[in-house]
Amino acid sequence: MFIDIARIIIGVSIIFIVFFAFTTKDALSKLVTFVILAAIGLTMVLSGLAGLISGVDFLNFLESIFRTLADLVVFVEIVLIVFLLFFSKNKTKIMLLKIVIILYVVLTALLAFGLLN
């Protein structure tokens, strides 16, 4: 139940970030949007490749490698977003955007580490 609520909040926060990226001239929201979309795309590709070769018995090691890489992409995404938010020269004055980005990072990290199970 908590996982489903967290996924809903993550989805709404992504919608807010994309909204700010397209309606304002804020560079931070655009960069965070690019990082999120790239991470989602890479995760889908790697999970899809793992799903395709899961039926082949002698390629089980490749399936585990692809799943590990998909998990690693999520951690790299979190690190990149935190770097963009706190250490980048692209700052924002929109407090709601900062809160939504932090909420996204925290909930994504909780889901990635499996702490909501």
N, C-alpha and C positions, 0 to 999 in steps of 0.2 A: 504494500500500500504506500509506504514512504517512497519507494522507488518511482512509482507512477506519479506521485505528487511532485517529486523532484524533477522528473522528465517534463512535466507540464510547465513548471516554473522555468526550466532551462529553455524550453521552446518559446515561451513568452518573452524571456530576456533576449533571446536571439532576434525575435521580431522587433523589440525595442531598439536593439543595436543597429539592425538593418534600417529601421525607420530613421534613426538619427544620421546614419551614413548617407541616406539619400535626400534628406530634407535640410540638412545643415551643411556648411562647408568645413566641417570638423574633420581633420586628417586622422585623428585617433580612432574615431568610429569606423572610418573606411578601412584603416589598416587592421583593426580587430575583426571586421567583417571578412576581409580577405583571408585572415588566418583561420577563422572558424570554417569558412567554406572550403578552404584547402584541406583542412584536417578532416572534415566530413567526407570529402571526396576521396582522399587517400585511405581513410578507414574503410569506406565502402569497397574500394578496389581490392584492398588486401583481404578483407573478409570474404569478398566474392571469390577471389582466387583460392582461399582456404576452403571455401565451400565446394568449389568445383573439384578439387583434388582429394576431398575427404573420402570419397568412395574407393579410391585406389589404395590398396594396402601397402605397397612398397614406397609410397610417397607420403606417409604419415609424418615424417620429419619435416617435410616442406609445409605441411598444414600447420604444424606447431610454430614454425618460423614465421609464417604469414600472420598468424594470430598474435604472436609476440610483437611483430612489427606494427600491427594495428593498435595494440595497446601502447606501444612506445610513441606512436603518432599523437595520441591523446595527451601524454605527458609533455611532449615537446610543444604541443599547442598551449597548454597551461603555462609553461615557462615563457613562451613568446608573448602571450597576452600580459602576463605579469610584468615582463620587461617593458613592453610598450606602455603599460599603464603607469609604472613608477619610475622608469629610468630613461625613457625616450624623451627627445626634445619636443615631440608632439604632445602638447598638453591640451586639456579641454577645460572650459569653465562651466560646463553643464554638469551639475552635481548628480542629477538623476542618471546620467550616462555612466558616471564613475560607479555609482551604487549598483547599477544593473550589470556592469562588467565584473565587479567584485562578486556579486551574487552568482553570476554564471561560472566564474572560476572556482568558487568554493563548492558549488553543487556538482560541477563536473569532476572536481578532484574527489569529492566524497563518493561519487558513483564509480570513478576509475579505481579507487582503492578498495571498493566494496564495503564501505562502512555503513551503508544504509540497509544492509540485508538483515 
